[in-house]
């Protein structure tokens, strides 16, 4: 019972992060399930089955808050589903010993990406017009495949790519990616069902993750408007990196002294990323405050009326 309660709290925390950043539910949940000793394919299958419910709830909440661009959802969800089905089939076909380092490597790389991504400001390209299908289709395909094989990755691949385009509001990027993930999670679950059978899903784990995620989904859709993404993204990235480093070090048979050195370097990198994220957040807030003050000052200045000219 205590284990299920912990898993429910994991699901709640993961959904709060995912709904606020548009990423990291699968990364967080899968990383912790791997640490608990669950086989990679079973961990990814269970997380994706739980995500069917959490992403549905998140999608509805984001829709009610006006955070969804349905055109983007339609263009990215179908290719994402195809990629997720292919990734689930691939992960189901390889042995547990081979899958563990593979999955941990993907999660480690995505966690490191989050650290880099959120330790500096995102350079959004100024662009006009709508996102095209020739961009959204391949993006969805790649993100879906990475998501299924790594136990997470849909958000870390899709969300930054859409943000960098500069053609969508951040809240609509998060809402659209979260909403499309419902289709991706369903396709991945079908792939795992075909590859592993019903025994591949750990139903008590699924129920616990789902319960926590459902509670957090509406709160996360509201938090996306106020949460400091810089700090949260860097914090989550560090947790994912350190968690999956354990599996990689074990697979590489790195000894005690070497393991301590690696953990020390990773922890130092995490602290540096957090410091940079805080500095970036402060600079951004100062810049916005300056812009607001200038705008208020300009609005307060009396307008000069044109002199009347007698006829």
C-alpha positions as CSV (number, residue, x, y, z in Angstrom):
1,X,0.0,0.0,0.0
2,X,2.8,2.4,0.9
3,X,4.5,1.7,-2.5
4,X,1.3,2.5,-4.4
5,X,0.9,5.7,-2.4
6,X,4.5,6.7,-3.4
7,X,3.7,5.9,-7.0
8,X,0.5,8.1,-6.8
9,X,2.6,11.0,-5.5
10,X,5.1,10.4,-8.3
11,X,2.3,10.5,-10.8
12,X,1.0,13.7,-9.2
13,X,4.4,15.5,-9.3
14,X,5.1,14.3,-12.8
15,X,1.8,15.6,-14.1
16,X,2.3,19.0,-12.4
17,X,5.7,19.3,-14.1
18,X,4.3,18.0,-17.5
19,X,1.3,20.2,-17.5
20,X,3.4,23.3,-16.6
21,X,6.3,22.6,-19.0
22,X,4.7,20.5,-21.7
23,X,7.2,17.8,-21.0
24,X,8.7,15.3,-18.4
25,X,5.7,13.2,-17.2
26,X,7.1,10.1,-18.9
27,X,10.7,11.0,-18.2
28,X,10.1,11.5,-14.5
29,X,7.9,8.4,-14.0
30,X,9.9,6.1,-16.2
31,X,13.2,7.1,-14.5
32,X,11.8,6.3,-11.1
33,X,10.3,3.0,-12.2
34,X,13.7,1.9,-13.6
35,X,15.3,2.7,-10.3
36,X,12.7,0.6,-8.6
37,X,13.9,-2.4,-10.8
38,X,11.0,-2.6,-13.2
39,X,11.9,-3.9,-16.7
40,X,12.3,-1.1,-19.3
41,X,9.5,-2.3,-21.6
42,X,7.1,-2.8,-18.7
43,X,8.0,0.6,-17.3
44,X,7.3,2.3,-20.6
45,X,4.2,0.3,-21.2
46,X,2.7,1.1,-17.8
47,X,3.6,4.8,-18.0
48,X,2.0,5.1,-21.4
49,X,-1.2,3.3,-20.3
50,X,-1.5,5.7,-17.4
51,X,-0.8,8.6,-19.8
52,X,-4.0,7.8,-21.7
53,X,-6.0,9.0,-18.7
54,X,-3.7,11.8,-17.6
55,X,-3.3,13.3,-21.1
56,X,-7.1,13.2,-21.7
57,X,-7.6,15.1,-18.5
58,X,-4.8,17.5,-19.3
59,X,-6.2,18.1,-22.8
60,X,-9.7,18.9,-21.5
61,X,-8.2,21.2,-18.9
62,X,-6.0,23.0,-21.4
63,X,-8.9,23.3,-23.8
64,X,-11.1,24.9,-21.1
65,X,-8.3,27.4,-20.4
66,X,-7.9,28.2,-24.1
67,X,-4.4,26.7,-24.4
68,X,-5.0,24.4,-27.4
69,X,-4.4,25.0,-31.1
70,X,-6.4,22.2,-32.7
71,X,-4.8,22.6,-36.1
72,X,-1.4,21.9,-34.6
73,X,-2.8,19.0,-32.6
74,X,-4.2,17.4,-35.7
75,X,-1.0,17.8,-37.7
76,X,1.3,16.5,-35.0
77,X,-0.7,13.7,-33.3
78,X,-1.1,11.3,-36.2
79,X,2.6,11.1,-37.1
80,X,3.3,11.0,-33.4
81,X,1.1,8.0,-33.0
82,X,2.8,6.2,-35.9
83,X,6.2,6.9,-34.3
84,X,5.1,5.8,-30.9
85,X,3.7,2.5,-32.2
86,X,6.9,1.7,-34.0
87,X,9.0,2.6,-30.9
88,X,6.8,0.4,-28.7
89,X,7.2,-2.5,-31.1
90,X,11.0,-2.0,-31.2
91,X,11.4,-1.8,-27.4
92,X,9.2,-4.9,-26.9
93,X,11.4,-6.9,-29.3
94,X,14.7,-6.5,-27.5
95,X,15.8,-8.2,-24.3
96,X,15.6,-6.5,-20.9
97,X,19.4,-6.5,-20.5
98,X,19.8,-4.6,-23.8
99,X,16.8,-2.3,-23.2
100,X,17.9,-1.0,-19.8
101,X,21.0,0.9,-21.0
102,X,19.2,2.0,-24.2
103,X,16.3,3.5,-22.3
104,X,18.5,5.0,-19.6
105,X,20.7,6.5,-22.3
106,X,17.7,8.2,-24.0
107,X,16.4,9.5,-20.7
108,X,19.8,10.7,-19.6
109,X,20.3,12.6,-22.9
110,X,16.8,14.2,-22.6
111,X,17.5,15.1,-19.0
112,X,20.8,16.8,-20.0
113,X,18.9,18.6,-22.8
114,X,16.4,20.0,-20.3
115,X,19.3,21.2,-18.1
116,X,20.9,23.1,-21.1
117,X,17.5,24.2,-22.5
118,X,16.3,25.8,-19.3
119,X,19.7,27.2,-18.0
120,X,19.5,29.9,-20.8
121,X,16.8,32.0,-22.5
122,X,15.1,30.4,-25.4
123,X,16.0,32.3,-28.6
124,X,12.6,32.3,-30.4
125,X,12.8,33.0,-34.1
126,X,10.5,35.8,-35.1
127,X,8.3,34.3,-37.8
128,X,4.9,35.1,-39.3
129,X,2.3,32.7,-40.4
130,X,1.2,29.3,-39.3
131,X,3.3,26.2,-38.8
132,X,3.4,23.9,-41.8
133,X,2.6,20.3,-42.0
134,X,6.0,19.4,-43.5
135,X,7.5,20.6,-40.3
136,X,4.9,19.2,-37.8
137,X,4.7,15.8,-39.4
138,X,8.4,14.7,-39.1
139,X,8.6,16.4,-35.7
140,X,5.7,14.2,-34.5
141,X,7.1,11.1,-36.0
142,X,10.5,11.5,-34.3
143,X,9.0,12.6,-31.0
144,X,6.6,9.7,-30.9
145,X,9.4,7.1,-31.5
146,X,11.7,8.6,-28.9
147,X,8.8,8.8,-26.5
148,X,8.0,5.1,-26.7
149,X,11.6,3.7,-26.7
150,X,12.7,6.0,-23.9
151,X,9.7,5.8,-21.7
152,X,9.3,9.5,-22.3
153,X,10.4,12.2,-24.7
154,X,7.3,13.4,-26.5
155,X,7.4,16.8,-24.7
156,X,11.2,17.4,-24.6
157,X,11.3,16.8,-28.4
158,X,8.1,18.5,-29.5
159,X,7.7,21.4,-27.1
160,X,11.1,23.2,-27.6
161,X,10.8,22.8,-31.4
162,X,7.4,24.5,-31.4
163,X,8.6,27.2,-29.0
164,X,11.7,28.0,-31.2
165,X,9.5,28.6,-34.2
166,X,8.2,31.7,-32.5
167,X,4.8,31.3,-34.1
168,X,2.8,30.1,-31.1
169,X,2.2,31.4,-27.6
170,X,4.1,29.3,-25.0
171,X,0.9,28.4,-23.2
172,X,-0.7,27.2,-26.5
173,X,2.5,25.2,-27.3
174,X,2.2,23.4,-23.9
175,X,-1.5,22.8,-24.2
176,X,-1.3,21.6,-27.8
177,X,1.6,19.2,-27.1
178,X,-0.2,17.8,-24.0
179,X,-3.4,17.3,-25.9
180,X,-1.8,15.5,-28.8
181,X,0.0,13.2,-26.4
182,X,-3.3,11.4,-25.7
183,X,-3.2,9.9,-29.2
184,X,0.5,9.2,-28.9
185,X,0.1,7.4,-25.6
186,X,-2.8,5.3,-26.9
187,X,-0.8,4.2,-30.0
188,X,2.2,3.3,-27.8
189,X,0.0,1.3,-25.5
190,X,-1.4,-0.7,-28.5
191,X,2.1,-1.4,-29.6
192,X,3.1,-2.6,-26.2
193,X,0.0,-4.7,-26.0
194,X,0.8,-6.5,-29.2
195,X,4.5,-6.9,-28.3
196,X,4.2,-7.8,-24.6
197,X,0.6,-9.0,-24.1
198,X,-1.5,-7.9,-21.1
199,X,1.2,-9.2,-18.7
200,X,3.5,-6.4,-19.9
201,X,1.3,-3.8,-18.0
202,X,1.7,-3.5,-14.3
203,X,-1.9,-2.5,-13.5
204,X,-1.5,-1.5,-9.8
205,X,1.4,0.8,-11.0
206,X,-0.8,2.2,-13.8
207,X,-3.7,2.8,-11.4
208,X,-1.4,4.6,-8.9
209,X,0.2,6.8,-11.5
210,X,-3.2,7.6,-13.1
211,X,-4.7,8.6,-9.8
212,X,-2.0,11.1,-9.0
213,X,-2.0,12.4,-12.6
214,X,-5.7,13.0,-12.7
215,X,-5.6,15.0,-9.5
216,X,-2.8,17.2,-10.8
217,X,-4.0,17.7,-14.4
218,X,-6.4,20.7,-13.9
219,X,-4.0,22.3,-11.5
220,X,-1.1,22.0,-14.0
221,X,-3.2,23.6,-16.8
222,X,-3.7,26.6,-14.5
223,X,0.0,26.7,-13.3
224,X,1.3,26.9,-16.9
225,X,0.3,30.6,-16.8
226,X,2.3,31.5,-13.7
227,X,5.0,28.8,-13.0
228,X,8.7,29.9,-13.6
229,X,9.5,27.4,-16.3
230,X,13.3,28.2,-16.2
231,X,13.7,27.0,-12.7
232,X,11.3,24.0,-12.8
233,X,12.8,22.7,-16.1
234,X,16.4,22.9,-14.8
235,X,15.4,21.1,-11.5
236,X,13.6,18.3,-13.3
237,X,16.4,17.9,-15.8
238,X,18.9,17.3,-13.0
239,X,16.8,14.7,-11.3
240,X,16.4,12.8,-14.5
241,X,20.2,12.9,-15.3
242,X,21.3,11.7,-11.8
243,X,18.6,9.0,-11.7
244,X,19.5,7.4,-15.1
245,X,23.3,7.9,-14.6
246,X,23.0,5.0,-12.0
247,X,21.8,2.6,-14.7
248,X,24.4,3.7,-17.2
249,X,27.2,3.4,-14.7
250,X,26.1,-0.1,-13.7
251,X,25.9,-1.1,-17.3
252,X,29.4,0.3,-17.9
253,X,30.7,-1.5,-14.7
254,X,32.2,1.7,-13.4
255,X,33.7,1.2,-9.9
256,X,33.1,2.9,-6.7
257,X,35.7,5.7,-7.0
258,X,34.9,6.4,-10.6
259,X,31.2,6.4,-9.8
260,X,31.7,9.0,-7.1
261,X,33.7,11.2,-9.5
262,X,30.9,11.0,-12.1
263,X,28.1,11.7,-9.6
264,X,30.2,14.7,-8.3
265,X,30.6,16.1,-11.8
266,X,26.9,15.6,-12.6
267,X,25.8,17.3,-9.3
268,X,28.1,20.2,-10.0
269,X,26.7,20.6,-13.5
270,X,23.2,20.5,-12.1
271,X,24.0,23.2,-9.5
272,X,25.5,25.3,-12.3
273,X,22.4,24.9,-14.5
274,X,20.2,25.9,-11.6
275,X,22.3,29.0,-11.0
276,X,22.2,29.9,-14.6
277,X,18.4,29.3,-14.7
278,X,17.9,31.6,-11.7
279,X,20.1,34.3,-13.3
280,X,18.2,34.0,-16.6
281,X,14.8,34.2,-14.8
282,X,15.9,37.4,-12.9
283,X,17.2,39.0,-16.1
284,X,14.0,38.3,-17.9
285,X,11.9,39.7,-15.1
286,X,14.0,42.8,-14.9
287,X,13.7,43.3,-18.7
288,X,9.9,42.9,-18.5
289,X,9.7,45.4,-15.6
290,X,11.8,47.9,-17.5
291,X,9.6,47.6,-20.6
292,X,6.5,47.9,-18.5
293,X,7.9,51.0,-16.7
294,X,8.8,52.6,-20.1
295,X,5.3,51.9,-21.5
296,X,3.6,53.3,-18.4
297,X,5.8,56.5,-18.6
298,X,5.0,56.9,-22.3
299,X,1.3,56.6,-21.5
300,X,1.4,59.1,-18.7
301,X,3.0,61.9,-20.8
302,X,0.5,64.6,-21.8
303,X,-0.2,64.5,-25.5
304,X,0.7,67.7,-27.4
305,X,-2.4,69.1,-29.1
306,X,-1.9,70.7,-32.6
307,X,-2.2,74.5,-32.5
308,X,-5.4,75.9,-34.0
309,X,-4.9,78.0,-37.1
310,X,-7.4,80.8,-37.6
311,X,-8.9,80.9,-41.1
